[in-house]
Structures are given as structure tokens and as C-alpha cells.
Amino acid sequence: MGSDGPDSQLAASRARRQRRTALVVMLSSFVCLVVLGLILWHLVTSRILSAGDSPATDKTGSPPALAVLPFHVASDGEPLGDEIAEDLIARLSKLDYLAVVARDESFAYRTGAIDAKRVGRALAVRYVIEGSVRRAANRIGLEVRVFDARTARPVWAEEHEIELAELAAVQQRLARLIASAVLLDARPGP
């Protein structure tokens, strides 16, 4: 008698059915999650790609315009500030999704304190990049700031204390960071 009776067979059958039902529910849930994940992935990647194809633009459909001003140098006669600004102009000009003012136009604003609004109006740009350089032997102190020229609001800033030998790598990084800051700030709101 005992465990081979009809009651135990019925209980075993129910247990198998419950396990199968639980397995079907788990598999169905997994399939639904995978499908939802694929849909979400498609939506996100299509927005990123479309954003990459046509990044932030102004009301006229033009890319954000910016001017890189000559960097102020603590020691007179030091060409390093001009060289850093020229390098950033060259690197940012290679990006199709930014409009960069030519060196000759932006370097006309070499003197003292910068009024971002005035420079922005004069050069017809939305962003003004300025900075300063301090040099001591083989070390450089570098400050870079991006301003929204419409409001003179700081959009982004960064400081570096580096060896002179690190300058090229830091300039490459700064160009990427400036481009990112401008694009993030220029994108339309929610």
C-alpha cells in the first residue's frame, strides 16, 4: 500500500503539472523581458544614431558656433597660450557638428577681461572658450572655460597641472570634453 496508491499518483501528477506551469511562466517571462529589452535597445540606439547623424543645432539648423580665444599667459612674451588655442581651434574645426570661428577673428579678442556676451555678439557665436596658462620650468597650469555667450553663463570648466610633455594628450582630451559640453548644452530641452 503506502506510496503507490491513487492519492500519491495524483499528488505526483499535480506536482509535475505545477513544475511545468512554473517553467512555462518563467520561460514566458524571460521571452517577454528579452523582447522588451530588444525594443528598448532599438529605441535607444536609433535615437543615438539619429542624434549622431544630426547633432544639436540652433534655430536655423546650423551646428553650435564657438570661438576659441587666445589663452592668457601669466608671463609676457610666452607663445604657449596662442599655441594651445590654435591647437584647440584645429581639433574642434575637424568636427562636422561644430562651427568654429577662424583664428584671425577670435584672436582679435586678446586683451584682458573677456565679456562673453560682447564677443558672442561680435563673432556671431553661441559659445566662447577662453583659458589661462601658467608655466614654471617644465610644468604647466592650464585652465579652460566654456561660456554660453547669450547669458555669459559658464557651461564647463577644467583645470590641469601637467608636465610640458603631457600637453598634446591633454589638448586632445580637452577638445573632446569641450565638444561634449557644447553639444550637451546646445541640445534641445525635454
FINU-779386 format. One record per residue (C-alpha): y, x, z; residue in three letters; residue number from 1. Coordinates in pm, 1 decimal. Layout:
REC         py         px         pz   code   pos
REC          Y          X          Z    ALA   NUM
...
***
This chain:
REC         py         px         pz   code   pos
REC        0.0        0.0        0.0    MET     1
REC      321.7      165.2      100.7    GLY     2
REC      537.3      313.5     -171.1    SER     3
REC      368.4      186.0     -488.9    ASP     4
REC      442.2     -178.3     -421.6    GLY     5
REC      662.1     -401.2     -635.5    PRO     6
REC      955.0     -362.1     -397.5    ASP     7
REC      958.3       15.3     -428.1    SER     8
REC      924.0       -3.4     -808.3    GLN     9
REC     1214.5     -247.7     -819.4    LEU    10
REC     1423.6      -17.6     -597.1    ALA    11
REC     1340.7      284.4     -815.6    ALA    12
REC     1431.1       86.1    -1128.7    SER    13
REC     1764.4      -15.4     -972.9    ARG    14
REC     1836.8      343.6     -873.3    ALA    15
REC     1766.9      464.4    -1229.8    ARG    16
REC     1993.4      191.1    -1368.7    ARG    17
REC     2270.1      281.7    -1125.2    GLN    18
REC     2241.9      650.4    -1219.3    ARG    19
REC     2254.7      560.5    -1589.9    ARG    20
REC     2554.7      333.0    -1532.0    THR    21
REC     2731.6      604.1    -1333.5    ALA    22
REC     2653.0      857.6    -1608.3    LEU    23
REC     2787.0      622.2    -1878.7    VAL    24
REC     3104.7      559.2    -1675.9    VAL    25
REC     3155.6      933.5    -1621.5    MET    26
REC     3097.1     1013.3    -1989.6    LEU    27
REC     3328.0      731.6    -2099.2    SER    28
REC     3596.5      853.7    -1860.1    SER    29
REC     3555.2     1208.3    -1989.2    PHE    30
REC     3583.3     1093.9    -2353.1    VAL    31
REC     3895.9      890.1    -2269.1    CYS    32
REC     4054.1     1191.4    -2098.0    LEU    33
REC     3975.0     1414.6    -2395.0    VAL    34
REC     4123.2     1160.9    -2637.9    VAL    35
REC     4435.4     1118.4    -2423.9    LEU    36
REC     4466.4     1495.4    -2396.2    GLY    37
REC     4443.9     1533.5    -2774.8    LEU    38
REC     4705.3     1263.9    -2827.7    ILE    39
REC     4937.5     1427.4    -2574.5    LEU    40
REC     4878.9     1770.7    -2727.7    TRP    41
REC     4960.1     1632.6    -3073.4    HIS    42
REC     5281.6     1469.8    -2949.0    LEU    43
REC     5396.5     1781.7    -2765.1    VAL    44
REC     5314.2     2025.3    -3044.8    THR    45
REC     5469.3     1804.2    -3310.8    SER    46
REC     5793.3     1786.1    -3104.1    ARG    47
REC     5789.9     2162.5    -3053.0    ILE    48
REC     5727.2     2227.4    -3421.0    LEU    49
REC     5992.2     1983.0    -3528.6    SER    50
REC     6229.7     2137.7    -3274.7    ALA    51
REC     6140.5     2480.1    -3414.7    GLY    52
REC     6199.4     2360.1    -3769.5    ASP    53
REC     6538.3     2214.5    -3684.8    SER    54
REC     6666.0     2352.2    -3356.1    PRO    55
REC     6971.3     2232.6    -3170.6    ALA    56
REC     7265.1     2158.2    -3397.1    THR    57
REC     7615.6     2032.0    -3345.9    ASP    58
REC     7756.1     1702.7    -3474.9    LYS    59
REC     7793.1     1846.7    -3825.7    THR    60
REC     7428.3     1955.1    -3835.1    GLY    61
REC     7521.5     2323.0    -3809.2    SER    62
REC     7345.0     2559.4    -3569.3    PRO    63
REC     7526.4     2657.5    -3249.4    PRO    64
REC     7802.7     2908.9    -3324.3    ALA    65
REC     7869.1     3203.6    -3097.0    LEU    66
REC     8084.6     3512.4    -3074.2    ALA    67
REC     7983.7     3836.3    -2903.8    VAL    68
REC     8296.1     4006.7    -2773.0    LEU    69
REC     8318.1     4381.6    -2715.2    PRO    70
REC     8184.4     4471.1    -2372.0    PHE    71
REC     8438.7     4600.9    -2124.7    HIS    72
REC     8364.8     4959.7    -2022.3    VAL    73
REC     8479.6     5095.6    -1686.4    ALA    74
REC     8553.3     5443.0    -1830.1    SER    75
REC     8810.5     5462.6    -2110.9    ASP    76
REC     8710.0     5604.4    -2446.2    GLY    77
REC     8342.0     5516.2    -2399.5    GLU    78
REC     8199.9     5357.6    -2718.6    PRO    79
REC     7893.7     5222.2    -2536.9    LEU    80
REC     8043.7     4874.5    -2485.4    GLY    81
REC     8110.8     4835.3    -2857.5    ASP    82
REC     7763.9     4966.5    -2943.6    GLU    83
REC     7592.8     4716.6    -2711.5    ILE    84
REC     7797.2     4425.5    -2850.2    ALA    85
REC     7729.5     4537.6    -3209.8    GLU    86
REC     7357.8     4557.7    -3139.0    ASP    87
REC     7355.4     4205.5    -2992.1    LEU    88
REC     7550.7     4074.9    -3293.8    ILE    89
REC     7297.2     4233.1    -3528.7    ALA    90
REC     6995.4     4099.6    -3336.6    ARG    91
REC     7135.2     3746.2    -3293.7    LEU    92
REC     7250.6     3732.3    -3658.0    SER    93
REC     6887.9     3765.4    -3769.1    LYS    94
REC     6808.0     3427.7    -3610.7    LEU    95
REC     6848.8     3145.5    -3861.8    ASP    96
REC     6907.1     2890.8    -3587.6    TYR    97
REC     7228.4     3055.3    -3461.8    LEU    98
REC     7563.1     3110.4    -3636.7    ALA    99
REC     7711.6     3440.8    -3519.6    VAL   100
REC     8074.1     3540.0    -3582.6    VAL   101
REC     8119.1     3872.7    -3759.7    ALA   102
REC     8200.8     4182.4    -3558.8    ARG   103
REC     8550.6     4225.9    -3700.6    ASP   104
REC     8653.8     3874.7    -3596.4    GLU   105
REC     8509.9     3886.4    -3245.6    SER   106
REC     8626.0     4243.2    -3175.6    PHE   107
REC     8987.3     4128.6    -3218.2    ALA   108
REC     8947.4     3998.1    -2859.1    TYR   109
REC     8913.1     4336.9    -2694.7    ARG   110
REC     9187.9     4307.0    -2435.5    THR   111
REC     9143.8     4242.3    -2061.4    GLY   112
REC     9062.0     3899.0    -1924.4    ALA   113
REC     8891.6     3664.4    -2164.7    ILE   114
REC     8985.2     3297.8    -2193.4    ASP   115
REC     8663.4     3148.6    -2332.2    ALA   116
REC     8835.2     2825.3    -2439.5    LYS   117
REC     9104.3     3009.4    -2634.7    ARG   118
REC     8853.3     3241.8    -2801.1    VAL   119
REC     8625.8     2947.9    -2881.5    GLY   120
REC     8906.4     2753.8    -3049.9    ARG   121
REC     9033.9     3056.8    -3240.4    ALA   122
REC     8690.8     3157.9    -3370.1    LEU   123
REC     8554.0     2801.6    -3402.2    ALA   124
REC     8253.1     2877.1    -3181.4    VAL   125
REC     8087.7     2686.4    -2901.3    ARG   126
REC     7963.3     2991.8    -2711.4    TYR   127
REC     8132.3     3316.6    -2612.2    VAL   128
REC     7924.9     3613.2    -2496.2    ILE   129
REC     8100.3     3884.7    -2300.8    GLU   130
REC     7996.9     4162.2    -2071.2    GLY   131
REC     8075.8     4485.2    -1898.3    SER   132
REC     7920.8     4829.7    -1880.8    VAL   133
REC     7935.4     5093.1    -1607.2    ARG   134
REC     7792.0     5434.0    -1678.6    ARG   135
REC     7707.9     5709.2    -1431.9    ALA   136
REC     7521.8     6005.7    -1580.6    ALA   137
REC     7201.2     5859.8    -1730.3    ASN   138
REC     7227.3     5521.6    -1554.6    ARG   139
REC     7393.7     5208.9    -1687.1    ILE   140
REC     7509.4     4898.9    -1506.1    GLY   141
REC     7513.9     4610.9    -1755.0    LEU   142
REC     7642.4     4256.8    -1702.3    GLU   143
REC     7618.8     3987.7    -1970.9    VAL   144
REC     7759.8     3635.2    -1955.6    ARG   145
REC     7744.3     3335.9    -2190.3    VAL   146
REC     8018.5     3072.0    -2165.1    PHE   147
REC     8044.4     2727.6    -2320.0    ASP   148
REC     8379.8     2766.7    -2497.9    ALA   149
REC     8453.5     2394.6    -2478.9    ARG   150
REC     8469.4     2398.9    -2098.0    THR   151
REC     8464.8     2772.2    -2005.8    ALA   152
REC     8154.9     2684.8    -1802.5    ARG   153
REC     7911.6     2973.7    -1751.0    PRO   154
REC     7582.7     2888.6    -1923.8    VAL   155
REC     7388.3     3202.5    -1840.2    TRP   156
REC     7440.6     3546.5    -1685.3    ALA   157
REC     7230.4     3850.8    -1610.4    GLU   158
REC     7281.2     4193.9    -1456.6    GLU   159
REC     7081.0     4512.5    -1513.1    HIS   160
REC     7081.4     4858.4    -1359.4    GLU   161
REC     6883.6     5071.4    -1603.5    ILE   162
REC     6824.3     5422.3    -1730.3    GLU   163
REC     7000.2     5500.0    -2059.3    LEU   164
REC     6657.4     5542.6    -2222.5    ALA   165
REC     6574.8     5176.5    -2143.5    GLU   166
REC     6880.2     5037.3    -2321.3    LEU   167
REC     6713.0     4944.9    -2653.0    ALA   168
REC     6436.1     4746.8    -2482.0    ALA   169
REC     6687.6     4569.3    -2257.5    VAL   170
REC     6906.5     4479.4    -2558.1    GLN   171
REC     6605.0     4325.0    -2732.7    GLN   172
REC     6531.8     4120.1    -2420.2    ARG   173
REC     6896.6     4019.1    -2380.3    LEU   174
REC     6915.9     3892.3    -2739.2    ALA   175
REC     6610.8     3670.6    -2678.2    ARG   176
REC     6749.5     3544.3    -2346.1    LEU   177
REC     7093.0     3470.6    -2495.1    ILE   178
REC     6937.2     3281.2    -2786.7    ALA   179
REC     6720.4     3079.8    -2547.3    SER   180
REC     7012.1     2999.6    -2316.9    ALA   181
REC     7229.3     2885.0    -2607.5    VAL   182
REC     6954.4     2671.4    -2761.3    LEU   183
REC     6866.8     2511.0    -2428.8    LEU   184
REC     7230.4     2434.1    -2355.4    ASP   185
REC     7305.3     2309.2    -2709.0    ALA   186
REC     7009.8     2071.0    -2735.0    ARG   187
REC     7093.0     1703.3    -2719.2    PRO   188
REC     7057.7     1537.7    -2379.7    GLY   189
REC     6777.7     1296.0    -2289.6    PRO   190
***
